[in-house]
Amino acid sequence: MKAAIITIGDEILIGQIVDTNSGYIAKALDRIGIEIKEMLSISDDKQAILDAFLYLQNNVDIVVITGGLGPTKDDITKKTICDYFDDELVRDNAVEAHVIALIEKALQRKASQMNIDQALVPSKCTVLHNEVGTAPGMWIKKEQTLFVSLPGVPYEMKYLVDYQLVPKLVEEYERPFIIHKTVLTYGQGESLVAERIEDWENDLPNFIKLAYLPAPGRVRLRLTAKGKDKQVLETELEIRLVALSALIGDIIVGFDEEETLEFVVGKQLTLKNKTLATAESCTGGKIAQLIAGVPGASNYFKGSVVAYATEMKTKLLEVSLSTIEAHSVVSAEVAKEMAINCQKIFETDYAIATTGNAGPSKGDSDASVGSVFIALATPNGVIVEGFNFGQPREKVIDRAVTKSLEMLQKEILKIV
């Protein structure tokens, strides 16, 4: 089965908000064996919506639409659906009762006529009940294509996808199995990884596809198997992953799409009952943000000092002024003192420290733009490495963050 996703809203087209709905819907459909062929973002314009419907009609099996279902005049999706399906709006009594009850309970006021009119739906549609909002989902078929309209509010869309759309699709349509396995690698670039696994990649069966997903300091390898026999797909993927691990096991840190390096590090710290703190300058707290974003981080992450200005390094982290004067603020010596003192302040097993010139100007140091020093204080001493990550600024910061976590992960693995 093939699907397309349409997001409706001028606010998306002008960059006022970021479309996250399409990604959520795509993942949900992919999990049940429905292949996404296209994603469109269009304006709140009747003709734009009609043109998109006509373009996708009979070219895909399912069109999922989000947005334009609000109570205000600029939300025109329902009326446009009626025009496309030669239909009319009728009042759904169950939706109306739900809307009134929801407004009165949540807002402690009487529902307005505009709220109540959310119960108007095309007569030919099947209503998808929206338990968490006032705009119902709508399921309506024309010729060979199913059109499903969902509200654009993310939490309402997610509810309808999870509890209405996906179960109904599973019940009514026969679908192939699509299984993804993601391998996370750190420390080597895309071209080098590709060279190391070239023969392995060439030997993959035609029902398994490999995609390279590079990012600063890391490469994700996504294997996708598609077919009718789930057991065959899973068995073959496992065989291929074992062979892949034998080739590049030294740079593999995880085997899951959601298993980021900070997640892997968190699991390792928890397993080995170790603690961590960070002292950040050029990375501006981004390492701490990633670490703290992992559920359960409070078990091992004690805190962070973001000493961006030079004087904060001396006041908060007690870096020696003589060290700064002798070596400059961007130096291995300063990074080392930052890490050691951070380890002492927070009383942790490990401490990461970063100092560098992310650019575009040099700041308080004569070190070249892109220069970064990363220090890692461990129970057995301090490791310091220097890098030049080039430009632009965002690349320098991202690569420094990734390299810091990579250094930490390698040290934790040394613990028996």
KALINFEN-V142703 format. One record per residue. N is the residue number from 0. RES is the residue in three letters. SS is DSSP state (~ for helix, > for strand, _ for the rest). Layout:
# KALINFEN-V142703
n;res;ss
N;RES;SS
N;RES;SS
This chain:
# KALINFEN-V142703
n;res;ss
0;MET;_
1;LYS;>
2;ALA;>
3;ALA;>
4;ILE;>
5;ILE;>
6;THR;>
7;ILE;>
8;GLY;_
9;ASP;~
10;GLU;~
11;ILE;~
12;LEU;~
13;ILE;_
14;GLY;_
15;GLN;_
16;ILE;_
17;VAL;_
18;ASP;_
19;THR;_
20;ASN;~
21;SER;~
22;GLY;~
23;TYR;~
24;ILE;~
25;ALA;~
26;LYS;~
27;ALA;~
28;LEU;~
29;ASP;~
30;ARG;~
31;ILE;_
32;GLY;_
33;ILE;_
34;GLU;>
35;ILE;>
36;LYS;>
37;GLU;>
38;MET;>
39;LEU;>
40;SER;>
41;ILE;>
42;SER;_
43;ASP;_
44;ASP;_
45;LYS;~
46;GLN;~
47;ALA;~
48;ILE;~
49;LEU;~
50;ASP;~
51;ALA;~
52;PHE;~
53;LEU;~
54;TYR;~
55;LEU;~
56;GLN;_
57;ASN;_
58;ASN;_
59;VAL;_
60;ASP;_
61;ILE;>
62;VAL;>
63;VAL;>
64;ILE;>
65;THR;>
66;GLY;_
67;GLY;_
68;LEU;_
69;GLY;_
70;PRO;_
71;THR;_
72;LYS;_
73;ASP;_
74;ASP;_
75;ILE;_
76;THR;~
77;LYS;~
78;LYS;~
79;THR;~
80;ILE;~
81;CYS;~
82;ASP;~
83;TYR;~
84;PHE;_
85;ASP;_
86;ASP;_
87;GLU;_
88;LEU;>
89;VAL;>
90;ARG;>
91;ASP;_
92;ASN;~
93;ALA;~
94;VAL;~
95;GLU;~
96;ALA;~
97;HIS;~
98;VAL;~
99;ILE;~
100;ALA;~
101;LEU;~
102;ILE;~
103;GLU;~
104;LYS;~
105;ALA;~
106;LEU;~
107;GLN;_
108;ARG;_
109;LYS;_
110;ALA;_
111;SER;_
112;GLN;~
113;MET;~
114;ASN;~
115;ILE;~
116;ASP;~
117;GLN;~
118;ALA;~
119;LEU;>
120;VAL;>
121;PRO;>
122;SER;_
123;LYS;_
124;CYS;_
125;THR;>
126;VAL;>
127;LEU;>
128;HIS;_
129;ASN;_
130;GLU;_
131;VAL;_
132;GLY;_
133;THR;_
134;ALA;_
135;PRO;_
136;GLY;>
137;MET;>
138;TRP;>
139;ILE;>
140;LYS;>
141;LYS;>
142;GLU;_
143;GLN;_
144;THR;>
145;LEU;>
146;PHE;>
147;VAL;>
148;SER;>
149;LEU;>
150;PRO;_
151;GLY;_
152;VAL;_
153;PRO;~
154;TYR;~
155;GLU;~
156;MET;~
157;LYS;~
158;TYR;~
159;LEU;~
160;VAL;~
161;ASP;~
162;TYR;~
163;GLN;~
164;LEU;~
165;VAL;~
166;PRO;~
167;LYS;~
168;LEU;~
169;VAL;~
170;GLU;~
171;GLU;~
172;TYR;_
173;GLU;_
174;ARG;_
175;PRO;_
176;PHE;>
177;ILE;>
178;ILE;>
179;HIS;>
180;LYS;>
181;THR;>
182;VAL;>
183;LEU;>
184;THR;>
185;TYR;>
186;GLY;_
187;GLN;_
188;GLY;_
189;GLU;~
190;SER;~
191;LEU;~
192;VAL;~
193;ALA;~
194;GLU;~
195;ARG;~
196;ILE;_
197;GLU;~
198;ASP;~
199;TRP;~
200;GLU;~
201;ASN;~
202;ASP;_
203;LEU;_
204;PRO;_
205;ASN;_
206;PHE;_
207;ILE;>
208;LYS;>
209;LEU;>
210;ALA;>
211;TYR;>
212;LEU;>
213;PRO;>
214;ALA;>
215;PRO;_
216;GLY;_
217;ARG;>
218;VAL;>
219;ARG;>
220;LEU;>
221;ARG;>
222;LEU;>
223;THR;>
224;ALA;>
225;LYS;>
226;GLY;>
227;LYS;_
228;ASP;_
229;LYS;~
230;GLN;~
231;VAL;~
232;LEU;~
233;GLU;~
234;THR;~
235;GLU;~
236;LEU;~
237;GLU;~
238;ILE;~
239;ARG;~
240;LEU;~
241;VAL;~
242;ALA;~
243;LEU;~
244;SER;~
245;ALA;~
246;LEU;~
247;ILE;~
248;GLY;_
249;ASP;_
250;ILE;_
251;ILE;>
252;VAL;>
253;GLY;>
254;PHE;_
255;ASP;_
256;GLU;_
257;GLU;_
258;GLU;_
259;THR;_
260;LEU;~
261;GLU;~
262;PHE;~
263;VAL;~
264;VAL;~
265;GLY;~
266;LYS;~
267;GLN;~
268;LEU;~
269;THR;~
270;LEU;~
271;LYS;_
272;ASN;_
273;LYS;_
274;THR;_
275;LEU;>
276;ALA;>
277;THR;>
278;ALA;>
279;GLU;>
280;SER;_
281;CYS;_
282;THR;_
283;GLY;_
284;GLY;_
285;LYS;~
286;ILE;~
287;ALA;~
288;GLN;~
289;LEU;~
290;ILE;~
291;ALA;~
292;GLY;_
293;VAL;_
294;PRO;_
295;GLY;_
296;ALA;~
297;SER;~
298;ASN;~
299;TYR;_
300;PHE;>
301;LYS;>
302;GLY;>
303;SER;>
304;VAL;>
305;VAL;>
306;ALA;_
307;TYR;_
308;ALA;_
309;THR;~
310;GLU;~
311;MET;~
312;LYS;~
313;THR;~
314;LYS;~
315;LEU;_
316;LEU;_
317;GLU;_
318;VAL;_
319;SER;_
320;LEU;~
321;SER;~
322;THR;~
323;ILE;~
324;GLU;~
325;ALA;~
326;HIS;~
327;SER;_
328;VAL;_
329;VAL;_
330;SER;_
331;ALA;~
332;GLU;~
333;VAL;~
334;ALA;~
335;LYS;~
336;GLU;~
337;MET;~
338;ALA;~
339;ILE;~
340;ASN;~
341;CYS;~
342;GLN;~
343;LYS;~
344;ILE;~
345;PHE;~
346;GLU;_
347;THR;_
348;ASP;_
349;TYR;>
350;ALA;>
351;ILE;>
352;ALA;>
353;THR;>
354;THR;>
355;GLY;>
356;ASN;_
357;ALA;_
358;GLY;_
359;PRO;_
360;SER;_
361;LYS;_
362;GLY;_
363;ASP;_
364;SER;_
365;ASP;_
366;ALA;_
367;SER;_
368;VAL;_
369;GLY;_
370;SER;>
371;VAL;>
372;PHE;>
373;ILE;>
374;ALA;>
375;LEU;>
376;ALA;>
377;THR;>
378;PRO;_
379;ASN;_
380;GLY;>
381;VAL;>
382;ILE;>
383;VAL;>
384;GLU;>
385;GLY;>
386;PHE;>
387;ASN;>
388;PHE;_
389;GLY;_
390;GLN;_
391;PRO;_
392;ARG;~
393;GLU;~
394;LYS;~
395;VAL;~
396;ILE;~
397;ASP;~
398;ARG;~
399;ALA;~
400;VAL;~
401;THR;~
402;LYS;~
403;SER;~
404;LEU;~
405;GLU;~
406;MET;~
407;LEU;~
408;GLN;~
409;LYS;~
410;GLU;~
411;ILE;~
412;LEU;~
413;LYS;_
414;ILE;_
415;VAL;_
